[in-house]
Amino acid sequence: MSKKLGFSLVGFMVLAIVLAVFLSWQAPDGSGQGQTALQAAFPNLTFSQPVGIVSSGAGSNSLFVIEQPGTIRVFENSQTVATSSIFLDLSNRVLYGGEQGLLGLAFHPNYAANGYFYVDYVVDNPRRTIVSRYTVSTSNPNQAQSDSELVLLEIAQPFTNHKGGQLAFGPDGYLYIAMGDGGSGGDPFGNGKNRAVLLGKILRIDVNTPSGGRNYGIPADNPFVGNTLGYMEEIYAYGFRNPWRFSFDTLTGRLWVGDVGQSQREEIDIVERGLNYGWNIMEGSLPYAGGSQVGLELPVWEYGRDQGIAIIGGYVYRGPTATALTGSYVYGDYGSGRIWALTIGSTGTPSNTLLDDTTLQISSFGLDGNGELYVCAFDGKIYRFNPGVIPEFPTITVFSFFLVAILLATLVVKNCGNSPLY
């Protein structure tokens, strides 16, 4: 009897120890024992309010940095690069200050042949967002033709904030445009949910086939094509507050959007055609202004003010270097300086890991021509990830712990039968 009791006690002790280890285990915080997951990518270069870093295409060895006051600078993608040059200067036109300025840049998928690229910026008198096409010089690949502007869109802006500004070509070849709700606080005009205006939306246009007297066309499968309700046909999805940065997963084509919150929630959405992402009826998963929540899409991930104040949407990592991040959506927060990696499991369950807790004012993420990920910050520097200190993602499950516990307890019981202590 005492021997059996001893066996039970030992097995119980082993199980308790394993469970204690499991319950106290936490995902690594990315601190790298005093190191940082970020390192300066181009130590010799400093930029003025960098809000984006963009490549002109796969395999390109040039990088372009958007400076919010109104310039785009170009330089060689080399850690030892010492200088950059002005690719395009719009500083004499751009209305700069706060959330206004030169905000977006995208290169045409056929840029190598046609030399077209697209910019998003804010001007005054009257205040409005302009989306334009420019052309690179035929004699100098590091210089745009400043007189080549073709205006595609002009969108009136009622206030000084919530401009969105991201531009990107999707895998379908169409140009996607992020528009904030126009600003103030709480979306006083209800622009996010109003499909008769372009504010508070993700837009999608066809820059290759102008139609209807416009310098662009409307894709035939845009959700509100041919409607008779006065809805804008450029709309791809709606219900956004300030979708400052979005990106496409280069493998799956999924559209990931980081939508900056009002006062409670910062949210990440995987956006699909024609859907309503809730603002201003909802802020993330929480009610905001009220109204029917039927048909509203909830975020795939959100966080509160204890983690940050302004989400900076990033990219799903598919690069060659930081392989621990492969398949994870890497994003950050402007206010807290934190950077996370979000993964969505096969069952749709999200898992969020802190990569780095920096002191940076993070403004944007971007990819180079090889798919490597970069971070822009308002200290004027561009950063990249140091693979040596990126935390490995946990692969141990609850089932694995219990299995190990049972095996250990069984071994202890078997061995204790021959022990002189029992």
Salt bridges, closest charged atoms under 4 A:
GLU149 OE1 - ARG93 NH1 2.34
GLU154 OE1 - ARG128 NE 2.56
ASP172 OD2 - ARG204 NH1 2.83
ASP181 OD1 - HIS162 ND1 2.83
ASP221 OD1 - ARG204 NH2 2.56
ASP249 OD2 - ARG318 NH2 2.88
GLU266 OE2 - ARG305 NH1 2.70
GLU302 OE1 - ARG265 NE 3.38
ASP357 OD2 - ARG338 NE 3.80
GLU372 OE1 - ARG384 NH2 3.93
